[in-house]
Amino acid sequence: MKYHNTLDAVTYFQTAAENSALYYQGFALAELRLIAELARRRGAGQKDSTFYVVSDCDETLLDNSAYNSWLIETGRDFHDLSWSEWCQRREAVATPGSLEFAKFVVEHGAGLMYVSSRFEADREATADNLRTLGFPLQNASPDPQVTALFLSGMVIDGTPSKKGAQFAYLAQRFGAAPMIHLGDNLSDHDANRYGSKVPAPERLARAQQDDHRWGSDWIVFPNSIYGTWRNTLSAADEAPPAPFQEGPVRPSAAEAPKMALLRRWKP
Ligand SMILES: [Mg+2]
């Protein structure tokens, strides 16, 4: 994600009623799909212990846009260190409808697996943040056999893992594919098929090939601010400033009224 030119994107994310409505819509659709899939699997005699949902966290269940406003305000680009510091503060808020959806999943007897690209080092802070907001999360240990929280770099079978390996592990652990996948980035649905090594035009072509899955077992949320879509533009996108330094561009005086509308992290 590049820094200052995300001002309109963050403004949309935080202030547009449309953004909020799209989240509610996504979770409403996910609930319908869940009910239908529960009925189908029970009708087919599958055991309840195989029923689970996989959800991404950031910009799916959690809203971190105050961190992005802070990046704009201070002319910074995204950096792992400042991101981790933000995660440690436990200040993410719930996206519209996410909390109700998470409770709905658990109340209907399915497991909810939180699969996030947050770092393993931020496990305790992430679990605290989710629980304080009211998300059901009984086991957040780093043990992949029992935990409901999968993070980037957590060790599975002796190896640090990411989403692709974690999805495969979960299919084995539950003995079935998840009932639905939720995410704001298509790599939340298939980590390899939509990974950052796949150029933007190819991702677009694949999204068309997968048209039968969107709104079915793959539920997508809008993230205008960042994502693999942006990373795959590479050469076409602007060069970033020095990663953890203040960048050359900060919001101008003309943009101050828009900045004033935004929720911002105050570290
Ligand atoms: Mg996300």
Boltz pocket constraint, residues with backbone or C-beta under 6 A from the ligand:
constraints:
  - pocket:
      binder: B
      contacts: [[A, 56], [A, 57], [A, 58], [A, 59], [A, 60], [A, 183], [A, 184], [A, 185]]
      max_distance: 6.0
